[in-house]
Amino acid sequence: MDLVRAYCLAGYPDPNTVGPNSRNDAEEIEQGWEGMRKIPGMELELFPYDYGREEFTKNRPGFDPSAAGPKGPLRKEKCVDVALATKMLYLAALPGAYDVAVIVTGDRDYTPVLRAVRDLGKRTMLAWIDGLNSCSAEFRDERLWDLPPLDLSAVLLEQTRAKKE
């Protein structure tokens, strides 16, 4: 099977809105996403998070940039969830746009759109990154998935090790 085109919708902490101690990490994350634009066949839509000068730590266990902190650092709606659901459903309705919808999430809120995608004849697959986005066992076992769920943690760990060597 050949991968012809990938659609990636993602949010990231806007370096201009994070606290001063988080700026370098936010810039690194932003550069990583921008680097994905160089991948052939990659279509990327980015949604910067407004942190309202709050700090964040990208390396803490269970880091979830969509979760509000003590003062609710995400004062503005990110729009990523609705954009992803809309794009997934829109493309599912177009003949030949894609065969398999692979969603990287642990968020069960996507269940209705995934059911609609399957109703349109597309296959679905779940992927998640252990420790970054929690994914309940119930969601992994949902009858939404046509292909076995995939934990990307080992893949990312191997890439990180190879990068350091």
Secondary structure in CASP SS format (residue, H / E / C, confidence):
PFRMAT SS
TARGET T0000
AUTHOR 0000-0000-0000
METHOD secondary structure of the structure
MODEL  1
M C 1.00
D C 1.00
L C 1.00
V C 1.00
R C 1.00
A E 1.00
Y E 1.00
C E 1.00
L E 1.00
A E 1.00
G E 1.00
Y E 1.00
P E 1.00
D C 1.00
P C 1.00
N C 1.00
T C 1.00
V C 1.00
G C 1.00
P H 1.00
N H 1.00
S H 1.00
R H 1.00
N H 1.00
D H 1.00
A H 1.00
E H 1.00
E H 1.00
I H 1.00
E H 1.00
Q H 1.00
G H 1.00
W H 1.00
E H 1.00
G H 1.00
M H 1.00
R C 1.00
K C 1.00
I C 1.00
P C 1.00
G C 1.00
M E 1.00
E E 1.00
L E 1.00
E E 1.00
L E 1.00
F E 1.00
P E 1.00
Y E 1.00
D C 1.00
Y C 1.00
G C 1.00
R C 1.00
E C 1.00
E C 1.00
F C 1.00
T C 1.00
K C 1.00
N C 1.00
R C 1.00
P C 1.00
G C 1.00
F C 1.00
D C 1.00
P C 1.00
S C 1.00
A C 1.00
A C 1.00
G C 1.00
P C 1.00
K C 1.00
G C 1.00
P C 1.00
L C 1.00
R C 1.00
K C 1.00
E C 1.00
K C 1.00
C C 1.00
V H 1.00
D H 1.00
V H 1.00
A H 1.00
L H 1.00
A H 1.00
T H 1.00
K H 1.00
M H 1.00
L H 1.00
Y H 1.00
L H 1.00
A H 1.00
A H 1.00
L C 1.00
P C 1.00
G C 1.00
A C 1.00
Y C 1.00
D C 1.00
V E 1.00
A E 1.00
V E 1.00
I E 1.00
V E 1.00
T C 1.00
G C 1.00
D C 1.00
R H 1.00
D H 1.00
Y H 1.00
T H 1.00
P H 1.00
V H 1.00
L H 1.00
R H 1.00
A H 1.00
V H 1.00
R H 1.00
D H 1.00
L C 1.00
G C 1.00
K C 1.00
R E 1.00
T E 1.00
M E 1.00
L E 1.00
A E 1.00
W E 1.00
I C 1.00
D C 1.00
G C 1.00
L C 1.00
N C 1.00
S C 1.00
C C 1.00
S C 1.00
A H 1.00
E H 1.00
F H 1.00
R H 1.00
D C 1.00
E C 1.00
R C 1.00
L C 1.00
W C 1.00
D C 1.00
L C 1.00
P C 1.00
P C 1.00
L E 1.00
D E 1.00
L C 1.00
S H 1.00
A H 1.00
V H 1.00
L H 1.00
L H 1.00
E H 1.00
Q H 1.00
T H 1.00
R H 1.00
A H 1.00
K H 1.00
K H 1.00
E C 1.00
END
